[in-house]
Amino acid sequence: FLAGEDSADSACDFKVKGFPFQRSCTIYRGNEIVAETSLMYKLHQLMPKRGKFRLTIFPGPVDHALVAALIVIFLD
């Protein structure tokens, strides 16, 4: 919340879409992609382990702790 702004204008709308079993999801703020997760593949690996996944956070003003919390809730 920034000084001089109305609290309704500063509210963010986050959406999480994806597949929890595949450990992949995309987090949106409005129409903008904030972060993505995907399984970590290794060369010549037919079936990736579902315990390890990659997180990509795109540049921009977003709280990394909030992104991590959304991912934990989605994948749990």
C-alpha positions as CSV (number, residue, x, y, z in Angstrom):
1,F,0.0,0.0,0.0
2,L,1.5,3.3,-1.1
3,A,0.7,6.6,0.5
4,G,-1.8,8.6,-1.5
5,E,-3.4,5.5,-3.2
6,D,-6.8,4.2,-2.5
7,S,-6.7,0.7,-0.9
8,A,-9.1,-0.7,-3.5
9,D,-6.7,0.4,-6.3
10,S,-3.7,-1.2,-4.7
11,A,-5.4,-4.7,-4.4
12,C,-3.8,-7.4,-6.5
13,D,-5.6,-10.3,-8.2
14,F,-3.5,-13.4,-8.3
15,K,-4.5,-16.5,-10.2
16,V,-2.8,-19.9,-10.1
17,K,-3.4,-22.3,-13.0
18,G,-1.7,-25.7,-13.6
19,F,-1.4,-29.3,-12.8
20,P,-0.4,-30.2,-9.2
21,F,0.4,-33.8,-10.0
22,Q,2.9,-32.7,-12.6
23,R,4.3,-30.0,-10.3
24,S,3.6,-27.3,-12.9
25,C,1.7,-24.1,-12.5
26,T,1.7,-20.5,-13.7
27,I,0.9,-17.6,-11.4
28,Y,-0.8,-14.6,-13.0
29,R,-1.4,-11.1,-11.6
30,G,-4.1,-9.8,-13.9
31,N,-3.0,-10.8,-17.4
32,E,0.8,-10.7,-16.5
33,I,2.7,-13.9,-15.7
34,V,4.5,-13.5,-12.4
35,A,6.0,-17.0,-11.9
36,E,6.1,-20.5,-13.4
37,T,7.0,-24.0,-12.1
38,S,7.9,-27.1,-14.0
39,L,9.4,-30.5,-13.3
40,M,13.2,-30.7,-13.5
41,Y,14.2,-32.9,-16.4
42,K,17.7,-34.4,-16.8
43,L,19.2,-35.4,-20.1
44,H,18.2,-39.0,-21.1
45,Q,15.6,-39.2,-18.2
46,L,12.3,-40.7,-19.3
47,M,10.4,-40.2,-16.1
48,P,11.3,-37.1,-14.1
49,K,11.1,-37.2,-10.3
50,R,8.1,-35.3,-9.0
51,G,9.9,-34.2,-5.8
52,K,12.1,-31.7,-7.7
53,F,10.7,-28.8,-9.7
54,R,12.0,-25.5,-11.1
55,L,10.6,-22.1,-10.1
56,T,11.0,-19.2,-12.5
57,I,10.0,-15.7,-11.1
58,F,9.8,-13.1,-13.7
59,P,11.1,-9.5,-13.1
60,G,8.7,-7.1,-11.6
61,P,7.4,-5.8,-8.3
62,V,6.2,-9.0,-6.6
63,D,6.7,-10.4,-3.1
64,H,8.7,-13.6,-3.5
65,A,7.4,-14.9,-0.2
66,L,3.8,-14.6,-1.5
67,V,4.7,-16.5,-4.7
68,A,6.3,-19.3,-2.6
69,A,3.2,-19.4,-0.4
70,L,0.9,-19.7,-3.4
71,I,3.0,-22.5,-4.9
72,V,3.0,-24.4,-1.6
73,I,-0.7,-24.1,-1.2
74,F,-1.3,-25.2,-4.8
75,L,1.0,-28.1,-4.8
76,D,0.0,-29.4,-1.4
